[in-house]
Amino acid sequence: MKRKPLLAISLLAAALIAGCASQDNAQGGHAGHQQHAPNGDLQELTASADQLPSFLNDLDPRIVEAYKIAAANRDLLKSIPCYCGCGESAGHQHNGNCFIKEEREDGSIVWDDHGTRCGVCMEIAVISSKLKQEGKSVKEIRQFIDNTYKEGYAEPTPTPMPS
């Protein structure tokens, strides 16, 4: 992948970070099915991955799109680390945790709002999805993400290497 598309995505992510910083405080009261995690992240249960959480209401459409991408690529993102520092700060195990805390046996989803405030999280999910659409294997995507974010970013989540 050429650096120009990555740069464009990086600039988009930077704009999202700037635009998202105050979103958490603007939420106001939360419905009964929302709760805060110990690290302050808002989590919300929905019936399925097709039903997005209400904390995305009124957010930038690019953030909503990142959540749709993460939901559609749940299996892929379980093999992709995040480099924003959420492994330490939030106990995340992979990039998918920045958007979805848990997938339950009944198909319901516990969403996490961490990704709404983090351009690195969104960028990794979007790039990974794009590489998958281009026909790259999970291992190739993982290697690309690791190489791209190995310097200048936080320690990665403890995500096992795909086989």
Phi, psi and chi 1 to 4 in degrees:
 res  aa     phi    psi   chi1   chi2   chi3   chi4
   1 MET       -  137.7 -177.3  172.9 -167.7      -
   2 LYS   -77.7  157.5  -65.6  179.4 -178.4  176.3
   3 ARG   -71.4  -27.9  -64.4  -64.2  -73.4  174.7
   4 LYS   -60.6  -47.9  -76.2 -170.0  178.8 -172.0
   5 PRO   -61.3  -37.6  -25.1   34.3      -      -
   6 LEU   -64.8  -40.3 -177.8   58.9      -      -
   7 LEU   -62.5  -43.0  176.5   61.2      -      -
   8 ALA   -61.8  -43.6      -      -      -      -
   9 ILE   -65.9  -38.5  -68.0  170.8      -      -
  10 SER   -62.3  -41.9  -64.0      -      -      -
  11 LEU   -64.9  -39.8  -67.2  173.3      -      -
  12 LEU   -61.6  -44.8  169.9   65.8      -      -
  13 ALA   -62.1  -40.8      -      -      -      -
  14 ALA   -61.7  -40.4      -      -      -      -
  15 ALA   -64.8  -38.3      -      -      -      -
  16 LEU   -65.1  -41.4  -70.6  172.8      -      -
  17 ILE   -60.5  -47.6  -68.9  169.8      -      -
  18 ALA   -61.4  -39.4      -      -      -      -
  19 GLY   -78.7  -17.2      -      -      -      -
  20 CYS   -98.5  -14.2  -60.9      -      -      -
  21 ALA   -55.2  -35.9      -      -      -      -
  22 SER   -96.9   -1.5   63.5      -      -      -
  23 GLN   -62.0  -36.9  -68.6  -71.1  -16.0      -
  24 ASP   -61.7  -42.3 -158.7   36.9      -      -
  25 ASN   -74.9  -22.4  -67.5  -27.9      -      -
  26 ALA   -78.8   -7.0      -      -      -      -
  27 GLN   -66.0  -32.7  -66.5  -81.4  -25.8      -
  28 GLY    70.8 -145.8      -      -      -      -
  29 GLY   -68.5  153.1      -      -      -      -
  30 HIS  -115.1  145.5  -57.3  -58.1      -      -
  31 ALA   -65.8  164.6      -      -      -      -
  32 GLY   -63.7  -21.8      -      -      -      -
  33 HIS   -91.7   10.8   59.4  -79.5      -      -
  34 GLN  -109.3  148.9  -65.6  178.2  -28.5      -
  35 GLN  -149.7  158.2   64.2 -177.1   19.5      -
  36 HIS   -97.6  135.4  -76.2  -81.2      -      -
  37 ALA   -76.0  165.0      -      -      -      -
  38 PRO   -55.0  -29.6  -26.8   34.1      -      -
  39 ASN   -84.9    0.3   68.5  -19.0      -      -
  40 GLY    99.4  -10.8      -      -      -      -
  41 ASP   -64.0  141.9  -74.4   -7.9      -      -
  42 LEU   -87.5  134.4 -177.7   64.1      -      -
  43 GLN  -125.2  144.6  -64.0  173.1  -17.0      -
  44 GLU  -143.4  136.2 -178.2  178.4  -27.0      -
  45 LEU   -92.2  131.3  177.3   67.7      -      -
  46 THR  -127.0  165.4   66.8      -      -      -
  47 ALA   -66.5  -29.3      -      -      -      -
  48 SER  -160.9  175.2   72.5      -      -      -
  49 ALA   -70.3  -15.9      -      -      -      -
  50 ASP   -77.8  -17.6  -64.1  -31.7      -      -
  51 GLN  -104.1  108.9 -178.8 -176.1   -0.5      -
  52 LEU   -75.0  153.4  -65.9  173.8      -      -
  53 PRO   -71.6  152.7   27.3  -34.7      -      -
  54 SER   -69.2  -18.6   64.6      -      -      -
  55 PHE   -67.1  -10.5   61.4   69.6      -      -
  56 LEU   -85.4  -12.5  -66.4  175.6      -      -
  57 ASN   -56.7  135.5  -65.9   -8.7      -      -
  58 ASP    68.8   11.3  -57.9  -39.0      -      -
  59 LEU   -91.0  164.7  -67.7 -175.0      -      -
  60 ASP   -52.7  134.4 -173.3  -59.4      -      -
  61 PRO   -57.0  -26.7  -22.5   30.1      -      -
  62 ARG   -68.9  -32.0  -66.0  171.0  -68.1 -169.6
  63 ILE   -70.2  -45.2  -63.9  170.0      -      -
  64 VAL   -58.5  -42.4  176.2      -      -      -
  65 GLU   -62.8  -39.1 -173.5   61.4   25.3      -
  66 ALA   -61.4  -38.2      -      -      -      -
  67 TYR   -68.3  -39.0  -90.2   77.5      -      -
  68 LYS   -63.3  -41.8  -70.9  178.1 -178.7  177.2
  69 ILE   -63.0  -44.6  -72.3  168.4      -      -
  70 ALA   -62.5  -41.3      -      -      -      -
  71 ALA   -64.7  -40.1      -      -      -      -
  72 ALA   -73.6  -17.6      -      -      -      -
  73 ASN  -121.8   34.2  -69.0  -80.3      -      -
  74 ARG   -55.1  -47.0  -66.5 -172.4  -53.6  -82.9
  75 ASP   -64.6  -43.3  -71.0  -22.4      -      -
  76 LEU   -59.5  -48.8  168.6   63.4      -      -
  77 LEU   -68.1  -16.1  -62.9 -177.7      -      -
  78 LYS   -69.9  -15.6  -70.6  175.3 -174.9  174.7
  79 SER  -104.8    2.7  -64.1      -      -      -
  80 ILE  -114.7  123.4  -53.7  -60.1      -      -
  81 PRO   -75.0  160.3   26.2  -31.3      -      -
  82 CYS  -107.4  144.7 -171.3      -      -      -
  83 TYR  -116.1   28.6  -77.3   81.1      -      -
  84 CYS   -96.7   -8.4   79.6      -      -      -
  85 GLY   101.4    3.4      -      -      -      -
  86 CYS   -70.8  -16.2   61.3      -      -      -
  87 GLY   -61.9  -41.5      -      -      -      -
  88 GLU   -83.6  -45.7  -73.3 -174.4   28.9      -
  89 SER   -75.4  -30.9   67.7      -      -      -
  90 ALA  -125.7   -2.5      -      -      -      -
  91 GLY    73.5   19.3      -      -      -      -
  92 HIS   -66.7  148.3  -68.7  174.8      -      -
  93 GLN  -104.1  -18.8  -61.2  -62.7  -56.2      -
  94 HIS  -164.3  171.5   48.7   75.1      -      -
  95 ASN   -60.3  -33.7 -178.9 -109.8      -      -
  96 GLY   -58.6  -31.5      -      -      -      -
  97 ASN   -65.2  -18.5  -73.5  148.9      -      -
  98 CYS   -69.4  -17.6  -58.9      -      -      -
  99 PHE  -117.8  -39.9  -53.3   93.3      -      -
 100 ILE  -127.3  118.2  -64.5  174.4      -      -
 101 LYS   -75.4  -40.0  175.6 -176.9  175.2   21.0
 102 GLU  -155.1  141.1  176.6 -174.4    0.0      -
 103 GLU  -108.7  120.6  -65.6  178.7   63.9      -
 104 ARG   -91.6  159.4  -63.6 -171.5  174.1  168.2
 105 GLU   -57.8  -32.0  -74.7 -174.2   29.0      -
 106 ASP   -80.2    3.4   65.5   -1.4      -      -
 107 GLY    92.3   -7.5      -      -      -      -
 108 SER   -72.2  158.3   62.3      -      -      -
 109 ILE  -126.1  134.0  -59.5  -72.2      -      -
 110 VAL  -100.7  107.1  178.9      -      -      -
 111 TRP   -82.5  155.0  -61.9   89.0      -      -
 112 ASP  -126.4  135.3 -166.8  -59.9      -      -
 113 ASP   -87.2    6.3   80.6  -25.7      -      -
 114 HIS   -51.5  -45.2  178.5   88.6      -      -
 115 GLY   -62.9  -20.6      -      -      -      -
 116 THR   -69.3  -20.2   65.7      -      -      -
 117 ARG  -113.3    9.8  -62.1  178.6  -51.5  -78.7
 118 CYS  -134.2  108.3 -175.8      -      -      -
 119 GLY   -64.7  -32.6      -      -      -      -
 120 VAL   -64.4  -44.5  172.5      -      -      -
 121 CYS   -59.6  -49.6  -58.6      -      -      -
 122 MET   -64.4  -42.3  -71.4 -173.9  -82.7      -
 123 GLU   -60.9  -45.4 -177.3  178.2  -82.3      -
 124 ILE   -62.6  -42.7  -70.2  171.4      -      -
 125 ALA   -64.0  -44.0      -      -      -      -
 126 VAL   -67.6  -45.5  169.5      -      -      -
 127 ILE   -62.7  -44.3  -69.8  169.2      -      -
 128 SER   -59.6  -44.5  -63.1      -      -      -
 129 SER   -62.5  -43.2  169.5      -      -      -
 130 LYS   -62.6  -42.6 -175.8  174.7 -176.5  -26.8
 131 LEU   -64.9  -36.7  -67.9  172.1      -      -
 132 LYS   -63.8  -42.8  179.5 -178.8  172.4 -171.2
 133 GLN   -62.7  -29.2  -72.0  175.9  -15.7      -
 134 GLU   -79.9   -1.3  -67.8  173.8    2.2      -
 135 GLY    93.7    9.5      -      -      -      -
 136 LYS   -72.2  147.9  -57.9  -69.0 -175.3 -158.4
 137 SER   -77.1  163.3   70.8      -      -      -
 138 VAL   -58.5  -41.4  174.9      -      -      -
 139 LYS   -65.2  -40.6 -165.7  165.5 -172.4  173.5
 140 GLU   -64.0  -40.1  -72.0  172.3  -42.5      -
 141 ILE   -64.2  -46.1  -63.4  167.4      -      -
 142 ARG   -59.0  -45.5  168.3   63.8 -177.6  -93.2
 143 GLN   -62.9  -39.5  -70.6  169.0  -24.3      -
 144 PHE   -63.4  -46.9  178.9   83.9      -      -
 145 ILE   -62.8  -46.6  -65.0  -63.8      -      -
 146 ASP   -58.8  -45.1  -74.0  -18.5      -      -
 147 ASN   -66.7  -38.5  -71.9  -25.4      -      -
 148 THR   -69.0  -37.7  -58.7      -      -      -
 149 TYR  -106.8   10.2  -66.8   89.9      -      -
 150 LYS   -69.2  -23.1   67.0 -177.4  172.9 -172.6
 151 GLU  -124.7  137.1  -67.2 -179.3   18.0      -
 152 GLY    87.1    5.8      -      -      -      -
 153 TYR  -127.5  171.1  -65.4   88.6      -      -
 154 ALA   -68.8  170.1      -      -      -      -
 155 GLU   -61.2  141.6  -72.8  -65.6  -47.5      -
 156 PRO   -72.2  160.4   27.2  -34.5      -      -
 157 THR   -63.6  156.7   53.5      -      -      -
 158 PRO   -79.5   63.4   31.0  -35.2      -      -
 159 THR   -89.7  121.3  -50.1      -      -      -
 160 PRO   -60.2  145.2  -16.6   27.4      -      -
 161 MET   -69.2  133.1 -177.3   62.1   78.3      -
 162 PRO   -66.8  151.8   19.9  -26.0      -      -
 163 SER   -83.1      -   51.2      -      -      -
